[in-house]
Amino acid sequence: MFNLLCRALLFWLTFFELLAGWRGWWGLAWLDRTFPRRLLLLAALLGVRGGWRRHGVGLALTAPLALLIQVAASSLRQRELNPLLRLRPGRYDDRMIARLELPMSHEHLPALHIVPRRSVAAAVCVLHGSGCDKTFYAWRLVDALVAQGLAVLLIDLDGHGENLRPQSFPAIIANASVAISWLREHYDRVGVIGISLGGCIAARAVADGVAVDALAVLEAPPLLRYTQVDVWREGLALAQPRLLGVFSDCTVYHLVRAWNSAPIRATISTWDLIAALDLPGSLPRIAAPLLLLYGSHDAIVKPVQAEQVRRAAPPGATFRLIRGASHLTLILTPDVLRLLGDWFALELGSADRI
């Protein structure tokens, strides 16, 4: 029996490695990319020699252990495959990244300025969601915008990341106005992406008179209404096969580490802050081109709330309910990233692509 279990474990490890190499999920691979993976077919066949029926029990018992070993081994083997390293200040083949401290009336606004290594005339400011920071799962969004020849400004909202100012209302709206004003001094055209809480802040700032050339609001809630059961449902939504592509540029370890962030420093709860920002009241006052993106499987901002946002949007706004996307996966969905890149390139007139 022990021999059968060992052979079943060998089968699963070789199968997972073959699958990771075939799909380019290098963050789930424990062998070098140049290793001739066809040789693994021999090991896989050895693992089930004697027939599938004979090895059925062993395969069922060893599958979870093999997956755990695969994840652990790949995380150790691919330690350098850390997507957050792509957001460190420095010079890269296609971009330059600089750390900024934008002056505010009190303290400063921490930011990362990402510039394609060619002349650009347009930039996009990204406002993250509650409990996140400026780098939170932002690497793929940055790649999509830079690929369109757009500069990017990532900021830490009050109470988040390196921002020493507490989360409060209405002071937090100044985050958007300060960032956009700085971009206005350096670029001809400026767009904004607001994610969840960041979407509520961006919409309120633009509605109150901050001038932008394009605004995209992603999964921003009109009000926060969810339970612990909804949180569990949102977590389960992460188990989508189409999201496995994220492991082409990160390991499971780095994906989990990217989730870690410091507690929010606040004088107002996020629930009360979102209510005060009044997204439904802000949207009708926005004249700039507006893109609204929501997920059909979002357990935090449910489709019925997305419909409230759609009804509040001004004439001419573009609303999309992305099939299969949840609150956590919307910004990781390749179709959404392509849509954002193409939309901002069109609205901001970025014709040069890398």
C-alpha positions as CSV (number, residue, x, y, z in Angstrom):
1,M,0.0,0.0,0.0
2,F,2.8,2.4,0.9
3,N,4.4,1.8,-2.6
4,L,1.0,2.5,-4.3
5,L,0.7,5.8,-2.3
6,C,4.2,6.9,-3.2
7,R,3.6,6.2,-6.9
8,A,0.3,8.1,-6.7
9,L,2.0,11.0,-5.1
10,L,4.7,10.9,-7.9
11,F,1.9,11.0,-10.5
12,W,0.3,14.1,-9.0
13,L,3.6,16.0,-8.6
14,T,4.6,15.3,-12.2
15,F,1.0,16.1,-13.4
16,F,0.9,19.4,-11.6
17,E,4.4,20.3,-12.9
18,L,3.5,19.4,-16.4
19,L,0.3,21.5,-16.2
20,A,2.2,24.5,-14.7
21,G,4.8,24.4,-17.4
22,W,2.3,23.9,-20.2
23,R,0.2,26.9,-19.1
24,G,3.1,29.1,-18.2
25,W,2.1,29.3,-14.5
26,W,5.7,29.5,-13.4
27,G,4.7,30.6,-9.9
28,L,3.3,27.1,-9.4
29,A,6.4,25.3,-10.9
30,W,9.3,23.9,-8.9
31,L,11.5,23.0,-11.9
32,D,13.5,25.4,-14.0
33,R,11.7,26.8,-17.1
34,T,14.4,25.2,-19.4
35,F,13.9,21.7,-17.9
36,P,12.7,19.3,-20.6
37,R,9.3,18.6,-19.1
38,R,8.6,15.8,-21.6
39,L,10.7,13.6,-19.4
40,L,8.1,14.0,-16.6
41,L,5.7,12.0,-18.7
42,L,7.7,8.9,-17.9
43,A,7.4,9.6,-14.2
44,A,3.7,10.2,-14.6
45,L,3.1,6.9,-16.4
46,L,5.2,5.1,-13.8
47,G,2.9,6.5,-11.1
48,V,-0.2,4.8,-12.5
49,R,1.4,1.7,-13.9
50,G,-1.0,-1.2,-13.5
51,G,-4.2,0.7,-14.3
52,W,-6.3,3.6,-13.1
53,R,-8.7,1.3,-11.2
54,R,-5.9,-0.1,-9.1
55,H,-4.6,3.3,-8.2
56,G,-7.9,5.1,-7.7
57,V,-7.8,5.1,-3.9
58,G,-4.2,6.1,-3.8
59,L,-4.7,9.0,-6.2
60,A,-7.7,10.3,-4.2
61,L,-5.8,10.1,-0.9
62,T,-2.6,11.8,-2.2
63,A,-4.1,14.6,-4.3
64,P,-4.4,17.1,-1.5
65,L,-0.9,16.3,-0.1
66,A,0.6,16.6,-3.6
67,L,-1.1,20.0,-4.2
68,L,0.3,21.2,-0.8
69,I,3.8,20.0,-1.7
70,Q,3.5,21.6,-5.2
71,V,2.5,25.0,-3.7
72,A,5.2,24.9,-1.0
73,A,8.0,23.8,-3.4
74,S,7.1,26.3,-6.1
75,S,7.0,29.1,-3.5
76,L,10.5,28.2,-2.3
77,R,11.9,27.6,-5.8
78,Q,10.4,30.8,-7.4
79,R,11.2,33.2,-4.6
80,E,12.3,35.9,-7.1
81,L,8.9,35.8,-8.8
82,N,7.6,38.6,-6.7
83,P,5.3,41.0,-8.6
84,L,5.7,43.7,-6.0
85,L,9.4,44.0,-7.0
86,R,8.0,45.4,-10.3
87,L,6.7,48.4,-8.4
88,R,9.9,49.3,-6.6
89,P,11.4,52.7,-7.6
90,G,14.1,52.4,-10.3
91,R,14.7,52.2,-14.0
92,Y,13.3,49.3,-16.0
93,D,13.3,48.3,-19.7
94,D,9.9,49.9,-20.4
95,R,9.4,52.3,-17.5
96,M,10.8,54.4,-14.7
97,I,9.3,54.4,-11.2
98,A,9.9,57.2,-8.6
99,R,8.7,57.5,-5.1
100,L,7.0,60.9,-4.4
101,E,5.7,62.8,-1.3
102,L,3.1,65.2,-2.6
103,P,2.6,68.2,-0.2
104,M,-0.7,68.6,1.6
105,S,-2.0,71.0,4.1
106,H,-1.1,68.5,6.8
107,E,1.6,65.8,6.3
108,H,2.1,64.6,2.7
109,L,0.6,62.1,0.2
110,P,2.8,59.1,-0.5
111,A,2.8,58.1,-4.1
112,L,4.6,56.0,-6.8
113,H,5.0,57.7,-10.2
114,I,5.3,55.2,-13.1
115,V,6.4,56.7,-16.5
116,P,6.8,54.8,-19.8
117,R,10.3,55.3,-21.2
118,R,9.1,57.5,-24.0
119,S,7.4,60.8,-24.3
120,V,3.8,60.7,-22.8
121,A,1.2,63.4,-22.5
122,A,-1.4,61.6,-20.4
123,A,-1.5,59.9,-17.0
124,V,-3.9,58.0,-14.8
125,C,-4.2,58.3,-11.0
126,V,-5.3,55.1,-9.2
127,L,-7.2,55.3,-5.9
128,H,-7.2,51.9,-4.1
129,G,-9.9,50.4,-2.0
130,S,-10.5,50.2,1.8
131,G,-7.9,48.3,3.8
132,C,-5.4,48.3,0.8
133,D,-2.5,50.4,-0.2
134,K,-1.1,51.9,-3.4
135,T,0.6,48.6,-4.5
136,F,-2.3,46.3,-3.6
137,Y,-2.7,43.9,-6.6
138,A,-1.8,46.9,-8.8
139,W,1.0,45.4,-10.9
140,R,-1.2,44.1,-13.7
141,L,-3.3,47.3,-13.8
142,V,-0.1,49.3,-14.1
143,D,1.2,47.0,-16.9
144,A,-2.1,47.4,-18.8
145,L,-1.9,51.2,-18.6
146,V,1.9,51.5,-19.3
147,A,1.3,49.3,-22.4
148,Q,-1.0,52.0,-23.7
149,G,1.7,54.6,-23.3
150,L,0.1,56.1,-20.1
151,A,1.9,57.3,-17.0
152,V,0.4,56.1,-13.7
153,L,0.3,57.6,-10.2
154,L,-0.5,55.2,-7.3
155,I,-1.3,56.9,-4.0
156,D,-1.9,55.8,-0.4
157,L,-5.3,57.1,0.8
158,D,-5.5,58.7,4.3
159,G,-5.2,56.0,7.0
160,H,-3.7,53.5,4.6
161,G,-0.2,52.3,3.7
162,E,2.4,55.0,4.3
163,N,-0.1,57.8,4.6
164,L,0.1,59.2,8.2
165,R,-3.1,61.2,7.9
166,P,-6.1,59.4,9.6
167,Q,-9.1,58.4,7.5
168,S,-11.6,61.2,8.0
169,F,-14.4,63.0,6.1
170,P,-14.3,65.3,4.2
171,A,-10.4,65.5,4.4
172,I,-9.9,62.3,2.5
173,I,-11.4,63.9,-0.7
174,A,-8.2,66.1,-0.8
175,N,-6.2,63.0,-1.6
176,A,-7.8,62.9,-5.0
177,S,-7.6,66.7,-5.6
178,V,-3.9,66.9,-4.6
179,A,-2.9,63.9,-6.8
180,I,-4.8,65.2,-9.8
181,S,-3.5,68.7,-9.4
182,W,0.0,67.4,-9.4
183,L,-0.6,65.4,-12.5
184,R,-2.2,68.4,-14.2
185,E,1.2,70.2,-13.7
186,H,3.0,67.5,-15.6
187,Y,0.6,66.1,-18.2
188,D,-1.8,67.5,-20.7
189,R,-4.6,64.9,-20.0
190,V,-5.4,63.2,-16.7
191,G,-7.7,60.3,-15.9
192,V,-8.6,58.6,-12.6
193,I,-9.4,55.0,-11.6
194,G,-11.2,54.6,-8.3
195,I,-11.6,51.1,-6.9
196,S,-14.3,50.4,-4.3
197,L,-13.8,53.1,-1.6
198,G,-11.4,54.8,-4.0
199,G,-14.2,55.0,-6.5
200,C,-16.5,56.8,-4.1
201,I,-13.7,59.3,-3.3
202,A,-12.9,59.9,-7.0
203,A,-16.5,60.4,-7.9
204,R,-17.1,62.9,-5.1
205,A,-13.9,64.8,-5.9
206,V,-14.9,65.1,-9.6
207,A,-18.5,65.9,-8.8
208,D,-17.2,68.7,-6.5
209,G,-15.2,70.3,-9.3
210,V,-11.9,68.5,-9.6
211,A,-11.2,68.5,-13.4
212,V,-10.4,65.2,-15.1
213,D,-10.5,64.0,-18.7
214,A,-11.8,60.5,-17.9
215,L,-13.0,58.7,-14.8
216,A,-13.4,54.9,-14.2
217,V,-15.3,53.8,-11.1
218,L,-14.8,50.1,-10.2
219,E,-17.1,48.2,-7.8
220,A,-17.8,51.3,-5.7
221,P,-20.7,50.8,-3.3
222,P,-23.6,53.3,-2.9
223,L,-23.7,52.0,0.7
224,L,-21.9,49.1,2.5
225,R,-24.3,46.2,3.1
226,Y,-22.8,42.8,3.7
227,T,-22.5,40.1,6.3
228,Q,-19.9,37.6,7.3
229,V,-21.6,35.1,5.0
230,D,-21.0,37.5,2.1
231,V,-17.3,37.7,3.1
232,W,-17.1,33.9,2.9
233,R,-18.9,33.9,-0.5
234,E,-16.4,36.5,-1.7
235,G,-13.5,34.3,-0.6
236,L,-14.9,31.3,-2.4
237,A,-15.2,33.4,-5.6
238,L,-11.4,33.4,-5.7
239,A,-11.5,29.7,-6.7
240,Q,-11.9,30.4,-10.4
241,P,-9.9,28.5,-13.0
242,R,-9.5,31.7,-15.2
243,L,-7.6,33.4,-12.3
244,L,-4.9,30.8,-12.4
245,G,-3.2,33.0,-15.0
246,V,-2.0,35.2,-12.2
247,F,0.5,32.6,-11.3
248,S,2.4,33.4,-14.5
249,D,4.0,36.3,-12.5
250,C,3.7,35.3,-8.8
251,T,3.7,32.4,-6.4
252,V,1.0,31.5,-3.9
253,Y,3.2,32.9,-1.2
254,H,3.6,36.2,-2.8
255,L,-0.1,36.3,-3.7
256,V,-0.9,35.9,0.0
257,R,1.7,38.4,1.1
258,A,0.3,41.0,-1.3
259,W,-2.9,40.8,0.6
260,N,-1.2,41.9,3.9
261,S,-1.7,45.5,4.9
262,A,-1.6,47.5,8.0
263,P,-4.9,48.3,9.9
264,I,-6.7,51.4,8.9
265,R,-6.0,54.5,11.0
266,A,-9.4,56.3,11.1
267,T,-11.6,58.8,12.9
268,I,-14.6,57.6,10.8
269,S,-15.5,54.0,9.9
270,T,-15.4,52.9,6.3
271,W,-19.2,52.3,6.5
272,D,-19.9,55.8,7.6
273,L,-17.3,57.3,5.2
274,I,-18.9,55.6,2.2
275,A,-22.3,56.9,3.2
276,A,-20.9,60.4,3.6
277,L,-19.2,60.3,0.2
278,D,-22.7,59.7,-1.3
279,L,-21.8,58.0,-4.6
280,P,-25.4,58.1,-5.9
281,G,-25.5,61.8,-5.3
282,S,-22.1,62.4,-6.9
283,L,-22.6,60.6,-10.2
284,P,-25.3,62.8,-11.7
285,R,-22.9,65.8,-11.2
286,I,-20.1,64.3,-13.3
287,A,-19.6,65.7,-16.8
288,A,-16.3,63.9,-17.7
289,P,-16.4,60.6,-19.7
290,L,-17.4,58.0,-17.1
291,L,-16.9,54.2,-17.1
292,L,-18.6,52.1,-14.4
293,L,-17.4,48.5,-13.9
294,Y,-19.0,45.9,-11.6
295,G,-18.9,42.2,-11.1
296,S,-21.8,39.9,-11.5
297,H,-20.5,37.7,-8.6
298,D,-19.6,40.5,-6.3
299,A,-20.8,39.5,-2.7
300,I,-19.8,42.9,-1.2
301,V,-21.3,45.2,-3.8
302,K,-24.1,43.0,-5.1
303,P,-25.6,43.4,-8.6
304,V,-28.7,45.0,-7.1
305,Q,-26.4,47.8,-5.8
306,A,-24.6,48.0,-9.1
307,E,-28.0,48.6,-10.7
308,Q,-28.6,51.5,-8.3
309,V,-25.3,53.0,-9.5
310,R,-26.3,52.5,-13.1
311,R,-29.5,54.3,-12.6
312,A,-27.7,57.2,-10.9
313,A,-25.1,57.6,-13.6
314,P,-25.4,60.6,-15.9
315,P,-26.4,60.2,-19.6
316,G,-23.6,59.0,-21.8
317,A,-21.8,57.0,-19.0
318,T,-20.7,53.5,-19.9
319,F,-21.8,50.7,-17.5
320,R,-20.5,47.1,-17.6
321,L,-21.4,44.2,-15.4
322,I,-18.5,41.8,-15.8
323,R,-19.7,38.2,-15.9
324,G,-18.1,36.0,-13.3
325,A,-16.1,38.7,-11.6
326,S,-16.2,39.3,-7.8
327,H,-15.2,42.2,-5.6
328,L,-11.7,40.8,-5.2
329,T,-11.2,39.4,-8.7
330,L,-12.5,42.3,-10.9
331,I,-9.1,44.0,-11.0
332,L,-7.3,40.7,-11.8
333,T,-9.6,39.8,-14.7
334,P,-7.7,40.1,-18.0
335,D,-10.7,41.3,-19.9
336,V,-11.2,44.1,-17.4
337,L,-7.6,45.2,-17.6
338,R,-7.7,45.3,-21.4
339,L,-11.0,47.2,-21.3
340,L,-9.5,49.8,-18.9
341,G,-6.3,50.2,-21.0
342,D,-8.2,50.6,-24.2
343,W,-10.8,53.0,-22.7
344,F,-8.3,55.3,-21.2
345,A,-6.1,55.2,-24.4
346,L,-9.2,56.3,-26.3
347,E,-10.4,58.9,-23.9
348,L,-7.0,60.4,-23.1
349,G,-5.8,60.3,-26.7
350,S,-2.8,58.0,-26.0
351,A,-2.0,56.8,-29.5
352,D,1.5,55.5,-28.8
353,R,1.7,52.0,-27.4
354,I,4.7,50.1,-26.2
